[in-house]
Amino acid sequence: MPKMGKIYYIIGKSASGKDSILKGLLADKDLGLREIIQYTTRPIRDGETEGLEYHFVTPEDVDVFRAEGRIIELREYQTVHGPWQYMMVDDGTIELDQHDYAAVGTVESFARVRDYFGEDRVIPFYIDLDPGERLQRALDRERQHLRPKYAEMCRRFLADEGDFAPEKLEAAGLLKDGVIRNRFENISSKETVKALRKLILSARKADAAGPKEKA
């Protein structure tokens, strides 16, 4: 029987610590998760490497993906530097019959990936953090770049208020009766990774045991 692999989808507002959590989960050899490298048309940043953080492509490349029917989900943002697109592409590297994966995305992208692969295959982890702490983290991170883009940082921070509005969380199946599904307060990335690790291993154990027989 083929493996019923999962995609653990990390969702959260900008500077909530998603990337640090992703790296922590990927580094855990017991979990053996693989990363889904997404695609973007935004310019590569200082310190980034093609194929590591993203695959950096042109709008013309996106047109080819669309024509070939290989776009799983796509988001376009009107930034202060012009339109930037982010997307997940069915490029042959996602093998759910062999591996489990981890990815980072938005509420909107989660819903589309879930619809593409199936609800039982895509498990959301919602990462939350105090807005003041997120803003400080975003500022500290931007200062590390040779050419900081503070205006874009502020745009993203403000846009999150609409992108993560309760009605959008509810529409995506992440919010029910006022409670966000699989929500984690990310005070410490190390502790959050430990909590997610425990949840993943517990789910695997339950899957291995199979469905319980009714008496």
C-alpha positions in Angstrom: 0.0 0.0 0.0 1.5 3.4 -1.0 2.4 5.9 1.7 -0.2 8.5 2.4 2.2 11.4 2.8 1.3 14.7 4.4 2.2 18.4 3.7 2.6 20.3 7.0 1.6 23.8 6.0 3.0 26.6 8.2 0.7 29.7 8.1 1.3 33.0 9.8 1.6 36.8 9.3 4.9 38.4 8.3 7.7 38.1 10.8 5.8 35.6 13.0 8.7 33.2 12.8 7.5 30.8 10.1 10.8 30.4 8.3 12.7 29.7 11.6 10.1 27.0 12.4 10.3 25.5 9.0 14.1 25.3 9.3 13.8 23.6 12.7 11.3 21.0 11.4 13.5 20.3 8.3 16.6 19.9 10.5 14.9 17.2 12.6 16.1 13.9 11.2 13.5 11.9 13.0 10.8 13.7 11.1 12.5 13.4 7.7 10.5 16.2 6.2 11.3 17.6 2.8 10.8 21.2 1.8 8.6 22.3 -1.1 10.6 25.0 -2.8 8.2 27.6 -4.1 8.6 30.0 -7.0 8.6 33.8 -7.1 9.0 36.6 -9.6 10.4 39.0 -7.0 14.1 39.9 -7.3 16.6 37.7 -5.4 17.7 39.3 -2.1 21.1 39.6 -0.6 22.2 36.3 0.9 19.6 34.2 -1.0 20.4 31.3 -3.3 18.5 30.1 -6.3 16.7 26.9 -5.4 17.2 27.3 -1.7 14.8 29.9 -0.5 12.9 30.1 -3.8 13.1 29.4 -7.5 13.4 32.9 -8.9 11.6 33.1 -12.3 10.3 35.6 -14.8 6.7 36.5 -15.6 7.2 34.7 -18.9 8.1 31.5 -17.0 4.9 31.9 -15.1 2.9 32.1 -18.4 4.5 28.8 -19.4 3.6 27.1 -16.1 0.0 28.3 -16.5 -0.2 27.1 -20.1 1.1 23.7 -19.0 -1.4 23.5 -16.1 1.3 23.1 -13.5 0.4 25.9 -11.1 -1.0 24.6 -7.8 -1.5 28.0 -6.3 -0.5 31.5 -7.2 -0.6 34.9 -5.3 0.2 38.3 -6.7 1.0 41.3 -4.5 1.1 44.9 -5.7 4.2 46.0 -3.9 6.0 49.3 -3.8 8.4 47.8 -6.3 5.7 46.6 -8.7 3.8 43.3 -8.9 5.4 40.2 -7.3 4.1 36.7 -7.8 4.6 33.7 -5.5 3.4 30.2 -6.4 3.7 26.5 -5.8 4.3 24.6 -9.0 3.8 20.9 -9.8 7.3 20.4 -11.0 7.7 16.7 -10.3 9.4 17.1 -6.9 6.4 16.5 -4.7 6.1 12.8 -4.1 3.4 12.2 -1.4 3.5 8.4 -2.0 7.1 8.4 -0.7 7.7 11.5 1.6 6.2 14.0 4.0 6.8 17.7 3.3 6.8 21.1 5.0 5.9 24.4 3.4 5.2 28.0 4.3 2.3 30.0 3.0 -0.7 32.2 3.5 -4.4 31.5 4.4 -5.3 31.8 0.7 -2.4 29.5 -0.5 -3.2 26.9 2.2 -6.8 26.6 0.9 -5.7 26.1 -2.7 -3.0 23.6 -1.8 -5.5 21.7 0.4 -8.0 21.6 -2.5 -5.3 20.4 -4.9 -3.9 17.6 -2.8 -6.9 16.8 -0.5 -7.8 17.7 3.0 -6.4 14.6 4.5 -3.0 15.4 3.0 -2.5 19.0 3.9 -2.2 19.8 7.7 -2.2 23.5 8.8 -0.1 24.9 11.6 -1.1 28.5 12.4 1.8 30.5 13.9 0.8 33.5 15.9 2.7 36.3 17.7 2.1 39.7 19.3 1.9 42.4 16.6 4.5 44.6 18.3 7.0 41.8 18.5 6.4 40.9 14.9 7.0 44.5 13.8 10.2 44.7 15.8 11.4 41.4 14.3 10.6 42.6 10.8 12.6 45.8 11.3 15.6 43.9 12.7 15.5 41.5 9.8 15.2 44.3 7.2 18.2 46.2 8.7 20.4 43.2 7.9 20.0 43.7 4.2 22.5 45.9 2.2 19.5 47.6 0.6 16.6 47.6 3.2 13.1 47.8 1.8 11.3 49.5 4.7 8.3 50.6 2.6 7.6 47.1 1.4 8.1 45.8 5.0 5.4 48.2 6.2 3.1 47.3 3.3 3.2 43.6 4.1 2.6 44.2 7.8 -0.5 46.3 7.1 -1.8 43.9 4.4 -1.7 41.1 6.9 -4.7 42.6 8.7 -6.9 42.0 5.7 -5.3 38.7 4.6 -5.7 37.1 8.0 -9.2 38.6 8.8 -11.5 36.2 10.7 -13.8 35.8 7.8 -10.9 34.6 5.6 -9.7 32.2 8.3 -13.2 30.8 8.5 -13.6 30.5 4.8 -10.4 28.5 4.6 -11.5 26.1 7.4 -9.0 27.4 9.8 -11.4 29.1 12.2 -14.4 27.4 13.8 -16.5 28.8 16.7 -13.9 31.5 17.3 -11.0 29.0 17.7 -8.1 28.8 15.2 -7.2 25.3 14.2 -3.7 24.1 15.3 -2.7 27.6 16.6 0.7 28.0 18.2 1.8 31.2 20.0 5.4 31.5 18.8 7.1 33.0 21.9 10.1 30.7 21.3 10.8 29.1 18.0 12.6 26.2 19.7 9.6 25.4 21.9 7.2 25.8 19.0 9.2 23.4 16.9 9.2 20.9 19.8 5.4 21.2 20.0 4.9 20.7 16.3 7.3 17.7 16.3 5.3 16.0 19.0 2.1 16.6 17.1 3.6 15.2 13.8 5.0 12.1 15.5 1.7 11.5 17.4 -0.2 11.7 14.1 2.2 9.3 12.4 1.8 6.8 15.3 -2.0 7.0 15.0 -1.8 6.5 11.2 0.4 3.5 11.6 -2.0 1.9 14.1 -4.8 2.2 11.5 -8.5 2.9 12.1 -9.9 1.4 15.3 -12.5 -1.3 14.9 -15.9 -0.6 16.1 -17.1 -2.9 18.9 
